[in-house]
Amino acid sequence: MKVLVFLSIIISAILPIQNTDTTKMDIATFGNGCFWCTEAIFSELKGVSKVESGYSGGQTKNPTYKEVCSGTTGHAEVLQITYDPAVISFDELLEVFWKTHDPTTLNRQGNDVGTQYRSVVFYHNDTQKALAEKYKKELDASGAFADPIVTEITAFDVFYPAEDYHQNYYELNGEQPYCNFVIRPKVEKFKKVFKDKLKD
């Protein structure tokens, strides 16, 4: 009996540990204005494990922030969102996306003007494409916005992470004037509307 117990311990020690975590994470990529503002919103959602600011949708490889801001690279400021679809669905992310920016202003969000601030969903598969198109069509038909929705729905190609100082910008620079007067009101409004979806 002691031998069997000893062998069991030895076998357990040498066998590779099996990963029993079957959680499958998905990716969503949204452009809805300045990523300093939008990153602060999506990072608060339950089921979202990572939000990274960056650039997508342009023709220049490895663009810098300065190049993107020039409007010559074709990129949009975007968020690459890693999420658990068992906790939060793509539909729910779309709801937050469309309710936290103005999708009717072409290449503009408030005082931020340029193609880099365009409203865009970069879909990663046919399901995301169908859901985004359905949601956009239904929102337009509902009259939720006085003007037509101009959100671009485009196949995802490549994501370039933004420079380190852009990541977690609001969290790390919350006392700066831009954060206080522009980002904070948006985050506070978002928390009131989506309080049931926030992380504890």
C-alpha positions in Angstrom: 0.0 0.0 0.0 2.8 2.4 0.9 4.5 1.6 -2.4 1.4 2.5 -4.3 1.1 5.8 -2.5 4.8 6.5 -3.1 4.4 5.7 -6.9 1.4 7.9 -7.1 3.3 10.8 -5.6 6.3 10.2 -8.0 4.0 10.0 -11.1 2.2 13.2 -10.1 5.5 14.9 -9.8 6.8 14.0 -13.2 3.7 14.2 -15.3 3.0 17.5 -17.0 0.3 19.5 -15.3 -2.8 19.6 -17.5 -4.4 23.0 -18.1 -8.0 22.6 -17.2 -8.8 26.3 -18.0 -11.0 26.1 -21.1 -11.7 29.9 -21.1 -11.5 31.2 -24.7 -10.8 34.9 -24.9 -11.9 36.9 -27.9 -10.6 40.2 -29.4 -12.6 43.3 -30.4 -11.1 46.4 -32.1 -12.9 49.7 -31.9 -12.1 53.2 -32.9 -14.3 55.8 -31.3 -12.2 58.9 -30.8 -9.2 59.6 -28.7 -8.0 56.4 -27.1 -7.1 58.2 -23.9 -10.8 58.6 -23.3 -12.1 55.2 -24.6 -9.5 53.0 -22.9 -10.6 54.3 -19.5 -14.1 53.2 -20.3 -13.6 49.7 -21.6 -11.1 48.7 -19.0 -13.8 49.1 -16.4 -16.0 46.4 -17.8 -16.5 42.9 -16.3 -15.1 40.2 -18.6 -12.5 42.6 -20.2 -9.0 41.4 -19.2 -6.9 43.8 -21.3 -7.4 47.0 -23.2 -4.5 48.3 -25.4 -4.3 51.6 -27.2 -3.0 51.6 -30.7 -3.5 52.2 -34.4 -5.3 50.3 -37.1 -6.7 50.7 -40.6 -3.9 52.6 -42.3 -1.2 51.9 -44.9 1.9 53.0 -42.9 3.8 50.2 -41.1 4.6 50.8 -37.4 3.3 54.3 -37.4 4.2 56.7 -34.6 1.7 58.9 -32.7 3.0 62.0 -34.5 2.6 60.3 -37.9 -1.0 59.2 -37.1 -1.9 62.7 -35.8 -0.7 64.2 -39.1 -3.6 62.4 -40.8 -1.4 61.0 -43.5 -1.1 57.3 -42.4 -4.8 56.4 -42.8 -4.8 54.9 -39.3 -7.5 55.4 -36.6 -6.8 55.6 -32.9 -8.2 52.3 -31.7 -8.5 50.0 -28.7 -7.6 46.3 -28.9 -9.9 44.7 -26.3 -9.3 41.2 -25.0 -12.5 39.8 -23.4 -14.2 36.7 -22.1 -17.3 36.1 -24.1 -18.7 33.9 -21.3 -18.8 37.1 -19.2 -19.4 39.9 -21.7 -20.7 39.4 -25.2 -19.6 41.2 -28.4 -23.2 42.6 -28.5 -22.6 44.2 -25.1 -19.3 45.7 -26.2 -21.0 47.2 -29.2 -23.7 48.7 -26.9 -20.9 50.4 -24.9 -19.1 51.4 -28.1 -22.1 53.2 -29.6 -23.4 54.8 -26.4 -20.1 56.3 -25.4 -19.2 58.4 -28.5 -21.0 60.3 -31.3 -21.1 57.9 -34.3 -22.7 60.6 -36.5 -19.8 63.0 -36.8 -17.5 62.0 -39.7 -13.8 62.0 -38.7 -14.5 63.9 -35.5 -15.2 63.5 -31.8 -15.8 66.8 -30.1 -12.7 69.0 -30.5 -10.7 66.1 -31.9 -10.8 66.4 -35.7 -9.2 64.1 -38.3 -9.5 60.7 -39.9 -7.6 59.2 -36.9 -10.7 60.0 -34.8 -13.2 58.3 -37.0 -15.9 55.9 -35.7 -15.0 52.4 -36.8 -15.5 48.7 -35.9 -12.7 46.5 -37.2 -14.3 43.1 -37.2 -12.3 39.9 -36.7 -14.8 37.4 -38.1 -18.1 37.1 -39.9 -20.1 37.0 -36.7 -18.7 40.3 -35.5 -19.3 41.8 -38.9 -23.0 40.7 -38.9 -23.6 41.9 -35.4 -22.0 45.3 -36.0 -24.0 45.8 -39.3 -27.2 44.7 -37.6 -26.7 47.0 -34.6 -25.9 50.0 -36.8 -28.9 49.4 -39.0 -31.3 49.1 -36.0 -29.8 52.2 -34.4 -30.3 54.2 -37.6 -33.9 52.9 -38.0 -34.7 53.7 -34.3 -34.0 57.4 -34.6 -31.7 57.2 -31.6 -29.5 59.8 -33.3 -30.8 62.8 -35.1 -28.2 62.3 -37.9 -27.2 59.1 -39.8 -24.6 56.9 -38.3 -21.3 57.1 -40.2 -19.5 54.3 -38.3 -17.2 52.4 -40.6 -17.4 48.6 -40.4 -14.2 47.1 -41.9 -12.3 43.9 -41.7 -9.4 43.9 -39.2 -6.0 43.7 -40.8 -3.2 44.7 -38.3 -2.9 46.4 -34.9 0.1 48.5 -33.9 0.4 49.2 -30.2 0.7 52.8 -29.3 3.8 54.1 -27.5 4.0 53.1 -23.8 3.1 56.6 -22.5 -0.4 56.2 -24.1 -1.2 53.0 -22.3 -3.4 53.4 -19.1 -3.2 57.1 -19.8 -6.2 58.2 -17.7 -5.2 55.9 -14.8 -1.6 57.2 -14.7 -2.4 60.9 -15.5 -5.7 61.5 -13.9 -4.8 64.9 -12.4 -3.8 66.4 -15.7 -6.3 69.1 -17.0 -7.3 67.1 -20.1 -8.1 64.1 -17.9 -10.0 66.2 -15.4 -12.1 68.2 -17.9 -12.5 65.9 -20.8 -12.0 62.2 -19.8 -13.4 62.2 -16.2 -16.9 63.5 -17.1 -17.2 60.8 -19.8 -16.0 58.0 -17.5 -18.4 59.2 -14.7 -21.4 59.2 -17.2 -20.4 55.8 -18.5 -20.3 54.4 -14.9 -23.8 55.6 -14.2 -25.2 54.2 -17.4 -23.4 50.8 -17.2 -23.0 50.3 -13.5 -24.3 46.7 -13.7 -21.5 45.9 -16.1 -18.6 47.3 -14.1 -15.9 45.3 -12.3 -16.2 45.1 -8.6 
